């Protein structure tokens, strides 16, 4: 089964947060790379976060760090299987939006990508994703 890493799982890998990173990497290594994906929406969230960091930066070192992080994110996503937000995801999103108005838009878009690809979503965010019908969740950081 295809697994899609939510932005929180991607951030754990990027920031090397321990011990969660080691546990996640161990689980990922047990699966073929073609069964592991990320979403274009997670790319959007990552980039927007670091762009906001750069805009708030006051010190030269912070600005440089922000741009280094953008390069790192770009390289990571270039190596990954990135699932698009396509017509199938949009159709799923429109259907879900009717029932899940309190779920943030980007989270609902990630869920739509996972559902339209019949994939399991790896996330720690059960609060937002936990009640979405048909969505299979797991947390590989535990």
VMD Tcl script that draws the C-alpha trace (Angstrom):
set ca {
  {0.00 0.00 0.00}
  {1.19 3.48 -0.85}
  {1.99 5.63 2.20}
  {1.97 9.43 2.15}
  {3.97 11.33 4.74}
  {2.11 14.25 6.26}
  {4.05 17.45 6.74}
  {4.67 16.64 10.40}
  {6.46 13.38 9.51}
  {8.47 15.16 6.81}
  {9.54 17.82 9.32}
  {10.74 15.15 11.74}
  {13.01 13.78 9.01}
  {14.19 17.22 7.92}
  {14.97 18.42 11.45}
  {16.32 15.01 12.55}
  {14.15 15.12 15.72}
  {15.17 12.20 17.91}
  {14.16 9.55 18.77}
  {11.21 9.96 16.39}
  {13.43 10.33 13.33}
  {15.21 7.03 13.94}
  {11.92 5.19 14.45}
  {10.42 6.72 11.30}
  {13.49 5.97 9.19}
  {13.52 2.37 10.44}
  {9.90 1.87 9.39}
  {10.41 3.59 6.04}
  {13.42 1.40 5.27}
  {11.16 -1.67 5.46}
  {9.18 -0.49 2.42}
  {10.10 -0.12 -1.25}
  {10.77 3.49 -2.15}
  {8.02 3.45 -4.78}
  {5.47 2.87 -1.97}
  {6.49 6.06 -0.13}
  {5.32 9.49 -1.21}
  {4.82 13.07 -0.11}
  {2.24 15.55 -1.32}
  {2.66 18.79 -3.19}
  {0.62 20.38 -0.39}
  {3.32 19.44 2.14}
  {5.83 21.11 -0.17}
  {3.64 24.22 -0.09}
  {3.50 24.14 3.73}
  {7.27 23.67 4.04}
  {8.09 26.47 1.62}
  {5.54 28.87 3.10}
  {6.94 28.24 6.57}
  {10.50 29.10 5.58}
  {9.42 32.08 3.48}
  {7.65 33.46 6.56}
  {10.84 32.80 8.57}
  {12.90 34.76 6.03}
  {10.43 37.67 6.06}
  {10.62 37.89 9.88}
  {14.40 37.46 10.02}
  {16.30 40.38 11.50}
  {19.82 38.98 11.55}
  {22.01 38.08 8.60}
  {22.52 34.54 9.92}
  {18.75 33.97 10.12}
  {18.28 35.09 6.54}
  {21.06 32.79 5.34}
  {19.61 29.88 7.35}
  {16.18 30.46 5.82}
  {17.53 30.30 2.30}
  {19.65 27.24 3.13}
  {16.50 25.54 4.38}
  {14.69 26.38 1.14}
  {17.49 24.76 -0.87}
  {17.37 21.70 1.37}
  {13.59 21.41 1.00}
  {13.85 21.73 -2.78}
  {16.50 18.99 -2.91}
  {14.46 16.70 -0.62}
  {11.33 17.04 -2.73}
  {13.27 16.56 -5.97}
  {14.38 13.16 -4.65}
  {10.90 12.17 -3.43}
  {7.83 10.84 -5.12}
  {5.56 13.89 -5.00}
  {1.84 13.30 -5.42}
  {0.05 16.14 -7.18}
  {-3.16 17.87 -6.22}
  {-4.97 16.81 -9.37}
  {-8.58 16.65 -10.58}
  {-9.27 13.50 -8.53}
  {-7.95 15.16 -5.38}
  {-9.99 18.29 -6.07}
  {-13.17 16.25 -6.54}
  {-12.47 14.46 -3.26}
  {-11.72 17.77 -1.55}
  {-15.01 19.34 -2.65}
  {-16.89 16.33 -1.30}
  {-15.01 16.33 2.02}
  {-15.29 20.11 2.51}
  {-19.07 19.73 2.92}
  {-18.68 17.43 5.94}
  {-15.42 18.66 7.48}
  {-15.66 22.46 7.60}
  {-13.50 22.66 10.73}
  {-10.54 20.84 9.19}
  {-7.98 23.29 7.85}
  {-7.91 23.58 4.07}
  {-4.35 22.33 3.57}
  {-4.95 19.32 5.85}
  {-8.10 18.49 3.92}
  {-6.16 18.77 0.65}
  {-3.52 16.34 1.98}
  {-6.30 13.96 3.04}
  {-7.85 14.29 -0.43}
  {-4.56 13.37 -2.09}
  {-4.20 10.32 0.17}
  {-7.79 9.21 -0.44}
  {-7.68 9.73 -4.20}
  {-4.50 7.62 -4.33}
  {-5.91 4.95 -1.97}
  {-2.94 5.60 0.31}
  {-2.30 5.47 4.03}
  {-1.45 8.84 5.60}
  {1.42 8.89 8.07}
  {0.72 11.63 10.60}
  {0.67 12.50 14.27}
  {-2.26 14.84 13.66}
  {-5.20 12.64 14.60}
  {-7.14 15.70 15.76}
  {-7.66 16.97 12.22}
  {-7.37 13.75 10.22}
  {-8.86 11.22 12.64}
  {-12.52 11.61 11.73}
  {-12.25 11.78 7.95}
  {-14.20 8.85 6.54}
  {-12.17 6.33 4.58}
  {-8.82 7.85 5.50}
  {-6.33 5.31 6.84}
  {-3.90 6.80 9.36}
  {-0.74 5.60 11.03}
  {2.06 7.19 13.04}
  {5.45 5.66 12.35}
  {7.25 7.83 14.90}
  {6.04 5.70 17.82}
}
mol new
graphics top color blue
foreach p $ca { graphics top sphere $p radius 0.5 }
foreach p [lrange $ca 0 end-1] q [lrange $ca 1 end] { graphics top cylinder $p $q radius 0.2 }
display resetview
